[in-house]
Amino acid sequence: MSRLGRVLAAVAVLVAVLAAGAARAAPLEAYGGLPAIEDIAISPDGARLALIQTDGEKRSIRIENLAQHRLERLLQGGDTKLTGMLWVGPDHLVVLRGSTESLQDTESARREFQLGFDYNILTGGTQPLLQDTTVTLNAFWNPQAGVIDGKPVLFVRTYHLSGFYFVHTIYRIDINSDKSIAVETGAPEAMDFVLGADGRAIAESTWDGASRVWTLKFRTDGVWKDVRTEKMERHEKAWKYELYKVPVLLGRGRDGNSVLVSETSGDDQLLREVNAKGEWSEPLPVEGNERPVFDPVSHNLIGLAGLVGDEQRYHFFSAADQEVWKLVERAYPNQRVRLASWTDDRRKIVVSVDSPELGPGYALIDLNTRHADWIANRYDKVGPDDISPVRPIQFKAADGMPLSGYLTTPRGVSGKNLPLIVFPHGGPEARDEPGFDWWAQAMASRGYAILQVNFRGSAGFGRKFRDAGFGQWGRKMQTDLSDGVRYLAAERVIDPKRVCIVGASYGGYAAIAGLALDPDIYRCAVSYGGISDMRDFTPWVREQDGRAPEHSLMEFIGAKEVRDPSVSEISPIDHIDRIRGALLLIHGKDDTVVPIEQSRLMANAMKRAGKPVEFLRLDSTDHWLTRGETRLEMLKATIAFLEKNNPPH
């Protein structure tokens, strides 16, 4: 065989090997379709199990009779955006539906609302909730099931128009008749209520923005009394319009009479119990991003749960409860186990289990029989051979800040000189977590290493680390990502000449900014729902969270006023001349978090400058990719763009 013939034969073998590798990977539909199970809830008596399931696109609600081992009801949801569900008594399932609406008939006034309907298991009838009230859109949040006088009831929080103001109102819904009664109506300055065992509020918090005074009130013998008043000082890093760090009510304390309060103290976010005398307990032992766990019946605080570093932890205050949870964890060793739902007596527990080899799914543990049954995989079309390994990494930023994250490498490769996709999380006050990530796994299945960095400003690593992100939007929060690339390049894990960046929301901003602010690192970028014009975005931020009595995005941005000219430094659209790589912009038309205009502006500016850009608009799609069809469309467009501009082989 001639030399040319041997070369051609070698090329043919290589192509065959690569094709075989590609064939072994699951189709993108397996990763990018909606998960087979989106939510799960066991009835209070343990007799039924409800699941929101999909075929990758369409949703349905499956209700199984556990005692009789049969399908009892199946509700077809179609394209309806089902966002959750909860049982109210053993025979009523309240299903929550997301809806994008506008109260003012303008594009900028579109908001995401949560509506609900009651499904009667026995009759098969469905009734929308709050239909007998004058609440706008019948929308509510934070639904809570209860029992009053032996009857199942549902408490919901909403806003009721009173004169010129929307006031915080709590409705009690008799779930047997679906009749609503307003049980608490706050003043315009009311922030939140905590309900007692009888369904009436035992505590209320108010915030007076003019005087900067936060007040905690308790109801004693039917009379409201101020038990704690604090004048809040501005945070030292606060921007001009920021509204101070006021305490937040989270629910009832351990004794059922006190309330649980989250407050800021120095560099720490503390949880304390406060009683009717205004006495504050010592801080609870919170670590990482632990959050309170409440009893399903009494709604009293019984424990804390969350990620501490890379470890999922549950800390119950009762030794008996802690021992029960140890039994649960022993059923699935070396896997991430989280509470999903449990019965009123807490003897049947549905858990979410994330296995490094098998991916995520759900199991039912019966403590009475000490038996565990597997329910279903969340991604039923992704098998063990389709899951790429994920490992935690640690490195230091250029200024010495310790950082951590996760590296996903394609299954079956050597782990050297790989093409890399930097995949920053949104928020930015959020965090990447260990375990299965459908988007990261999809990209890894196509031959890419995936880097997820918990950059400064991320949540779950303490308030000091979070605050280190203030003023660092597009600055050190951005270079933390690039420092991760440099670390992997120095370790020879990746090829520094084959790096792209992909992200959504804040991660979408970081992707665009990667091309504009750090052009030597990235050869291409994909942004879903990202920000491109910071000067245009800051007024939007002010409109969205201007009433929130907590830190705002403006602290991360570091602006001193709404139209602070300094934001031009971190605004990608103002640095298009520096962009050398290709950019794909994808945006949902119904995005209520980042307006689609942000991607339109960037696409038009790139075209005018003669820069390589593609713009994909997804109709009927929100910020969270809750529709299977458009979620898959986004993923396919992303992979095609990456393979064109940064070929994996």
C-alpha positions in Angstrom: 0.0 0.0 0.0 1.3 3.4 -0.9 2.0 6.1 1.7 -1.0 8.0 0.6 -3.1 4.9 0.8 -1.9 4.2 4.4 -2.8 7.8 5.4 -6.3 7.5 3.8 -6.8 4.2 5.6 -5.7 5.6 8.9 -8.1 8.5 8.4 -10.9 6.1 7.6 -10.2 4.2 10.8 -10.1 7.4 12.9 -13.4 8.5 11.4 -15.0 5.1 12.1 -13.7 5.3 15.7 -15.1 8.8 16.2 -18.4 7.8 14.6 -18.6 4.8 16.9 -17.9 7.0 19.9 -20.6 9.4 18.8 -23.0 6.6 18.3 -22.5 5.3 21.8 -23.6 8.7 23.3 -27.3 9.0 24.0 -29.2 11.3 21.6 -29.6 14.9 22.8 -33.3 14.2 23.3 -32.3 12.0 26.3 -30.6 15.0 28.0 -32.5 18.0 26.7 -36.1 16.8 27.0 -37.9 17.6 30.2 -37.1 15.1 32.9 -39.3 12.0 33.1 -40.3 13.0 36.7 -40.4 16.7 37.5 -42.0 16.5 41.0 -43.3 14.0 43.4 -45.4 14.0 46.6 -46.8 11.3 48.9 -50.2 11.8 50.5 -50.4 12.6 54.2 -51.6 9.1 55.0 -49.2 7.4 52.7 -51.9 5.8 50.6 -51.2 7.6 47.3 -48.2 8.9 45.4 -48.5 11.8 42.9 -46.0 12.4 40.1 -45.6 15.2 37.6 -44.3 13.2 34.6 -43.4 14.0 31.0 -42.6 12.3 27.8 -39.9 14.8 27.2 -42.3 17.5 26.1 -45.9 17.0 27.3 -46.8 16.9 31.0 -49.2 14.7 32.9 -50.0 14.0 36.6 -49.9 10.4 37.6 -51.6 9.3 40.8 -50.8 5.9 42.1 -52.7 4.0 44.8 -49.8 2.5 46.8 -51.9 0.2 48.9 -53.5 -1.4 45.9 -50.4 -1.1 43.6 -52.4 0.4 40.7 -52.8 3.6 38.7 -55.7 5.5 40.2 -55.8 8.7 38.1 -54.0 10.2 35.1 -54.4 13.9 34.2 -53.1 15.1 30.9 -51.4 18.5 31.3 -50.2 19.0 27.7 -48.1 22.2 27.4 -49.3 23.5 30.8 -46.4 24.8 32.9 -46.8 22.7 36.0 -44.5 24.1 38.7 -45.4 22.0 41.7 -48.0 20.3 43.8 -49.0 19.5 47.4 -51.5 17.3 49.2 -54.2 18.9 51.3 -55.7 16.0 53.2 -55.6 12.5 51.7 -58.0 13.1 48.8 -57.1 16.5 47.4 -54.1 17.4 45.3 -53.3 21.1 44.8 -51.5 21.6 41.5 -49.5 24.8 40.9 -49.3 26.3 37.4 -47.0 29.0 36.2 -48.3 31.8 34.0 -46.6 34.7 32.3 -49.0 37.7 32.5 -49.0 41.5 32.3 -51.1 43.6 34.6 -50.5 46.8 32.6 -50.7 45.3 29.0 -47.1 46.3 28.3 -44.1 44.0 27.5 -42.0 45.4 30.4 -44.8 44.7 32.9 -44.9 41.0 32.2 -44.5 38.9 35.3 -44.4 35.2 36.2 -47.4 34.3 38.4 -48.3 31.1 40.2 -51.9 29.9 40.1 -53.4 26.8 41.4 -56.3 24.3 41.1 -57.7 21.7 43.4 -58.0 18.2 42.0 -60.4 15.9 43.9 -59.1 12.4 43.7 -62.4 10.8 44.6 -64.6 12.6 42.0 -62.0 13.5 39.4 -63.2 17.1 39.5 -60.9 20.2 39.2 -61.6 23.6 40.7 -59.4 26.8 40.3 -58.5 28.3 43.6 -59.3 31.9 44.8 -62.1 32.2 42.2 -64.4 33.6 44.8 -62.1 36.5 45.7 -61.2 39.8 44.0 -57.5 38.9 44.0 -55.8 40.0 40.8 -55.1 36.9 38.6 -55.9 34.6 41.5 -52.1 34.3 42.0 -50.4 33.3 45.2 -47.2 32.0 46.7 -46.0 29.8 49.6 -49.1 27.5 50.0 -49.3 25.6 53.3 -51.6 22.7 54.1 -53.2 22.4 57.5 -56.1 21.0 59.5 -58.6 23.2 61.3 -61.5 21.7 63.3 -60.6 18.3 61.7 -61.0 19.6 58.2 -58.2 19.9 55.6 -57.5 23.5 54.7 -55.0 25.4 52.5 -53.4 28.7 53.4 -52.0 30.9 50.6 -50.4 34.3 50.5 -51.3 36.9 47.9 -51.7 40.6 47.4 -55.1 42.3 47.6 -55.8 45.7 46.1 -56.9 48.0 48.9 -57.4 51.6 47.7 -54.1 52.6 46.0 -52.0 49.8 47.6 -51.6 46.1 47.2 -51.5 44.6 50.7 -50.2 41.3 51.9 -53.2 39.0 52.6 -53.5 35.4 53.8 -56.5 33.3 52.6 -57.7 30.1 54.2 -59.3 27.8 51.7 -61.7 25.0 52.8 -60.5 22.4 50.4 -63.7 20.4 50.6 -65.7 23.3 49.3 -62.9 25.4 47.8 -64.3 28.5 49.6 -61.8 31.2 50.5 -61.8 33.4 53.6 -59.3 36.2 54.2 -57.8 35.5 57.6 -55.1 38.2 57.8 -54.7 41.5 55.9 -51.6 43.5 56.5 -50.9 47.2 56.2 -49.0 48.4 53.1 -45.7 48.1 55.1 -46.4 44.5 56.1 -43.7 42.1 55.0 -44.7 38.7 56.2 -46.8 36.6 58.6 -46.1 33.4 60.6 -49.2 31.3 61.2 -50.0 29.5 64.4 -51.5 26.1 64.9 -55.1 27.6 64.6 -54.3 29.2 61.2 -54.2 32.7 62.6 -51.0 34.8 62.5 -48.9 34.7 65.6 -46.3 37.1 64.3 -46.0 39.8 61.6 -43.0 41.8 60.3 -43.2 45.3 58.9 -40.7 47.6 57.1 -40.9 51.3 57.0 -38.5 52.4 54.2 -38.7 56.1 55.0 -37.6 55.7 58.6 -35.5 52.5 57.9 -37.3 50.7 60.8 -38.0 47.0 60.9 -40.6 45.8 63.4 -41.6 42.4 64.7 -45.1 42.1 66.1 -46.6 39.2 68.1 -50.3 38.6 68.7 -51.1 38.0 72.3 -54.7 37.4 73.5 -55.9 38.9 70.1 -53.9 42.1 70.4 -50.8 42.9 68.3 -47.8 44.1 70.3 -44.4 45.4 69.0 -41.7 43.1 70.5 -38.7 44.1 68.5 -37.9 47.3 66.6 -34.6 47.9 64.8 -33.4 50.8 62.8 -31.4 49.4 59.9 -28.1 50.9 58.9 -26.9 50.9 55.3 -24.4 48.1 54.5 -21.0 49.6 54.0 -20.9 48.3 50.4 -24.5 49.3 49.6 -25.3 51.3 46.5 -27.3 54.5 46.5 -30.8 53.0 46.3 -30.1 49.8 48.2 -32.7 49.0 50.9 -30.7 47.6 53.9 -30.4 44.1 55.4 -33.6 43.6 57.3 -34.5 40.3 59.1 -36.8 37.8 57.4 -39.4 35.6 59.0 -39.0 31.9 57.9 -41.6 30.1 60.0 -42.3 28.8 63.5 -39.5 27.9 65.9 -39.1 24.5 67.6 -41.7 25.1 70.4 -44.4 26.3 68.0 -44.8 29.6 69.8 -41.6 31.3 68.7 -40.7 32.3 65.2 -37.6 31.6 63.1 -35.8 34.8 61.9 -32.9 35.1 59.4 -30.8 38.1 60.2 -27.4 39.6 59.1 -24.7 40.1 61.7 -21.3 41.1 60.5 -20.1 38.7 57.9 -22.6 36.0 58.9 -26.2 35.2 58.1 -27.8 33.9 61.3 -30.9 32.0 62.2 -32.5 32.7 65.6 -35.7 31.9 67.3 -37.6 34.9 68.8 -40.4 34.5 71.3 -43.4 36.8 72.2 -41.3 38.7 74.7 -38.8 39.7 72.0 -36.1 37.5 73.4 -33.7 36.2 70.7 -32.1 32.8 71.0 -28.5 32.0 70.4 -27.7 31.4 66.7 -28.6 28.0 65.4 -25.7 25.9 64.2 -26.0 26.6 60.4 -23.3 25.5 58.0 -23.0 26.1 54.2 -26.3 26.7 52.6 -28.4 24.8 55.2 -32.1 25.8 55.3 -34.8 25.0 57.9 -36.8 21.7 57.8 -40.3 21.9 59.2 -42.6 19.2 60.5 -45.3 18.4 57.9 -48.1 18.6 60.5 -47.2 21.1 63.2 -45.0 23.2 60.8 -42.6 23.6 63.7 -38.8 23.7 63.1 -37.3 20.2 63.4 -33.9 20.5 61.7 -31.6 22.0 59.1 -30.5 20.7 55.7 -28.3 21.7 52.8 -25.0 21.5 51.1 -21.9 22.0 53.2 -19.1 22.1 50.7 -19.8 19.1 48.4 -21.7 17.1 51.1 -25.5 17.0 51.5 -26.2 17.2 55.2 -29.3 16.8 57.4 -29.1 18.0 61.0 -32.2 17.1 63.0 -32.6 18.5 66.6 -34.1 15.3 67.8 -31.7 12.4 68.3 -34.5 10.0 67.2 -35.1 12.0 64.0 -31.3 12.0 63.3 -31.1 8.3 63.7 -34.0 7.8 61.2 -32.2 9.9 58.7 -29.0 7.9 59.1 -31.1 4.8 58.2 -32.3 6.6 55.1 -28.8 7.5 54.0 -27.5 3.9 54.6 -30.0 2.7 52.0 -28.1 4.6 49.3 -24.4 4.8 50.3 -22.0 7.1 48.5 -25.0 8.9 46.8 -26.5 12.3 47.4 -29.8 11.7 49.3 -32.4 14.5 49.8 -35.8 14.7 51.3 -38.5 15.1 48.6 -41.8 14.3 50.5 -43.0 12.5 53.5 -46.2 11.4 55.3 -47.7 13.2 58.3 -46.2 10.6 60.6 -42.9 10.8 58.7 -42.8 7.0 58.5 -42.9 6.9 54.7 -40.3 9.1 53.0 -39.8 9.9 49.4 -36.1 10.8 48.7 -34.3 12.1 45.7 -31.2 10.0 45.1 -28.3 11.1 42.8 -25.9 8.4 41.9 -22.6 9.2 40.2 -23.0 6.1 38.0 -26.7 5.9 37.5 -27.9 9.6 37.7 -30.8 11.0 39.6 -34.1 9.4 40.6 -36.6 8.8 43.4 -37.1 6.1 46.0 -39.7 5.4 48.6 -38.5 4.3 52.0 -41.0 2.7 54.4 -39.6 2.9 58.0 -42.2 0.5 59.3 -41.1 -2.3 57.1 -37.5 -1.0 56.7 -37.9 -1.5 53.0 -36.8 0.8 50.1 -38.5 0.7 46.7 -37.1 2.5 43.6 -39.8 4.7 42.0 -38.2 6.0 38.8 -35.2 7.6 37.2 -35.5 11.4 36.5 -33.9 11.0 33.1 -35.1 7.6 32.0 -33.5 7.7 28.6 -30.0 8.3 30.0 -28.2 5.1 30.9 -25.1 4.4 33.0 -23.0 4.5 29.8 -24.3 8.0 29.0 -23.2 9.6 32.2 -19.8 11.3 32.3 -17.7 11.4 35.5 -17.8 14.6 37.6 -15.1 15.5 40.2 -14.7 18.4 42.5 -11.7 20.7 41.9 -10.0 23.5 43.9 -7.7 26.2 42.8 -6.8 29.8 43.5 -7.8 33.0 41.7 -5.1 35.3 40.5 -5.5 37.4 43.7 -5.2 34.3 45.9 -8.9 33.8 46.6 -9.6 30.0 47.1 -12.2 28.8 44.6 -13.9 25.5 44.0 -16.0 23.9 41.3 -16.6 20.8 39.3 -15.0 19.3 36.2 -17.0 16.9 34.0 -14.9 14.9 31.5 -16.2 12.9 28.6 -16.7 9.2 29.4 -13.9 6.9 28.3 -11.3 9.6 27.5 -7.8 10.0 28.9 -8.5 13.4 30.5 -5.6 15.2 28.8 -5.7 18.2 26.3 -9.4 18.2 26.0 -11.6 20.8 24.4 -13.3 22.8 27.2 -16.6 24.5 27.8 -16.7 26.9 30.7 -20.2 26.7 32.1 -20.9 29.4 34.7 -24.0 29.3 36.9 -26.8 31.9 37.0 -27.8 34.1 39.9 -25.2 35.2 40.4 -26.0 34.5 44.1 -26.4 30.8 43.4 -24.0 27.9 43.2 -23.1 24.8 41.2 -23.7 21.5 43.0 -22.2 18.0 42.7 -24.2 15.5 40.8 -26.1 15.2 37.5 -26.5 18.3 35.5 -28.4 17.6 32.3 -26.9 20.5 30.3 -23.3 19.8 31.4 -23.8 16.0 30.7 -25.2 16.7 27.3 -22.1 18.8 26.3 -19.7 16.3 27.8 -21.4 13.5 25.9 -20.3 15.3 22.7 -16.6 15.2 23.7 -16.1 18.3 25.8 -14.7 18.8 29.3 -17.1 21.0 31.3 -15.8 23.5 34.0 -18.3 24.8 36.5 -16.8 27.4 38.9 -18.3 28.7 42.1 -16.9 32.1 41.6 -16.8 34.7 44.3 -20.3 36.0 45.0 -21.7 32.4 44.9 -24.1 31.3 47.6 -23.5 28.5 50.1 -19.9 29.4 51.1 -20.6 32.0 53.8 -21.6 35.6 53.6 -18.0 36.8 53.4 -17.5 34.8 50.2 -20.8 36.1 48.9 -19.9 39.7 49.7 -16.6 39.3 47.9 -18.6 39.4 44.7 -20.0 42.9 45.5 -18.8 45.2 42.8 -17.1 42.4 40.9 -19.8 41.7 38.3 -17.8 41.4 35.0 -14.6 42.0 37.0 -13.2 39.4 39.4 -16.3 37.3 39.1 -15.4 37.0 35.5 -11.7 36.5 35.9 -12.4 33.7 38.4 -13.7 31.7 35.4 -10.6 32.5 33.3 -8.4 31.6 36.2 -10.1 28.2 36.2 -9.2 27.7 32.6 -5.6 28.6 33.3 -5.5 26.1 36.2 -6.7 23.3 33.9 -4.3 24.3 31.2 -1.4 24.2 33.6 -2.5 20.7 34.7 -2.7 19.8 31.0 -6.2 18.6 31.3 -7.5 20.9 28.6 -6.2 22.5 25.4 -6.2 26.3 26.1 -6.6 26.9 22.3 -10.0 25.1 22.3 -12.1 26.9 24.9 -15.7 28.2 24.6 -18.1 29.5 27.3 -21.8 28.7 27.7 -24.3 30.0 30.2 -27.8 31.1 31.1 -29.1 34.2 32.9 -26.0 35.7 34.7 -24.1 32.8 33.2 -25.3 34.1 29.8 -23.9 37.5 30.7 -20.6 35.8 31.7 -20.5 34.0 28.3 -21.0 37.2 26.3 -18.5 39.1 28.6 -16.0 36.3 28.1 -15.7 37.2 24.4 -15.8 41.0 25.1 -13.7 41.3 28.2 -11.4 38.3 28.1 -11.1 37.7 24.3 -7.8 35.8 24.5 -9.4 32.9 26.4 -12.5 32.0 24.5 -13.0 31.2 20.8 -16.8 31.1 21.0 -19.8 31.7 23.4 -23.4 30.8 23.8 -25.8 32.8 25.9 -29.3 31.8 26.9 -31.3 34.7 28.5 -28.1 36.7 29.2 -27.4 40.4 29.7 -25.4 42.3 27.1 -26.2 46.0 27.7 -25.5 46.9 31.3 -26.6 50.5 30.9 -30.0 49.4 29.7 -30.2 46.6 32.3 -29.7 48.6 35.5 -32.9 50.5 35.2 -34.7 47.2 34.7 -33.0 45.8 37.8 -34.2 48.8 39.8 -37.7 48.3 38.6 -37.7 44.6 39.5 -36.2 44.6 43.0 -36.5 48.2 44.0 -39.0 47.3 46.8 -37.1 44.3 48.1 -35.7 45.0 51.6 -32.5 43.1 51.0 -29.4 43.4 48.9 -30.0 43.8 45.2 -28.1 42.9 42.0 -26.8 46.4 42.0 -24.4 45.5 44.8 -22.8 42.9 42.6 -22.8 45.3 39.6 -21.2 48.0 41.8 -23.2 50.9 40.4 -23.7 54.0 42.5 -26.9 55.0 40.7 -29.3 53.5 38.1 -27.5 55.0 35.1 -24.0 54.9 36.5 -21.6 55.4 33.6 -19.1 53.1 35.2 -21.2 50.1 34.1 -20.0 50.6 30.6 -16.7 49.1 31.7 -18.5 45.7 32.2 -21.1 46.1 29.4 -20.2 43.7 26.6 -22.1 45.7 24.0 -19.7 48.6 24.7 -16.7 46.4 23.9 -17.7 44.7 20.6 -14.5 46.0 19.0 -12.6 43.5 21.2 -14.7 40.5 20.2 -12.9 38.0 18.0 -14.9 34.8 18.6 -18.4 33.7 17.4 -21.5 34.3 19.5 -24.8 32.5 19.7 -27.6 34.4 21.5 -30.7 32.4 22.5 -33.6 34.1 24.3 -37.2 33.1 25.3 -39.9 35.6 24.3 -41.6 35.2 27.7 -38.5 35.8 29.8 -39.6 38.0 32.7 -36.1 38.1 34.4 -34.0 39.3 31.5 -35.9 41.0 28.7 -35.4 39.6 25.3 -34.4 43.1 24.1 -31.0 42.4 25.7 -30.2 39.7 23.1 -31.8 41.8 20.2 -29.6 44.7 21.0 -26.4 42.6 21.1 -27.3 40.7 17.9 -27.9 44.0 16.0 -24.7 45.6 17.3 -22.6 42.6 16.4 -24.1 42.6 12.8 -23.4 46.3 12.4 -19.8 45.7 13.5 -19.4 42.7 11.1 -18.9 40.3 13.9 -20.0 36.6 13.7 -23.3 36.3 15.5 -26.5 34.1 15.5 -29.7 35.0 17.3 -32.4 32.4 18.1 -35.7 33.5 19.5 -37.8 30.9 21.3 -41.5 31.6 21.4 -43.6 30.8 24.5 -40.5 30.1 26.5 -39.6 31.6 29.9 -36.3 32.2 31.7 -36.2 28.7 33.1 -36.7 26.6 29.9 -39.8 24.9 31.2 -41.1 23.8 27.8 -39.6 20.5 26.5 -39.7 21.5 22.8 -37.9 24.7 23.2 -35.5 23.4 25.8 -34.4 20.7 23.3 -34.2 23.3 20.5 -31.9 25.4 22.7 -29.7 22.4 23.4 -29.5 21.3 19.8 -28.6 24.8 18.6 -25.9 25.1 21.3 -24.3 21.8 20.4 -24.3 22.5 16.7 -22.8 25.9 17.3 -20.0 24.4 19.5 -19.2 21.7 17.1 -18.9 24.2 14.3 -16.8 26.7 16.2 -14.9 24.4 18.6 -14.9 20.9 17.1 -14.4 18.3 19.9 -12.3 16.0 17.7 
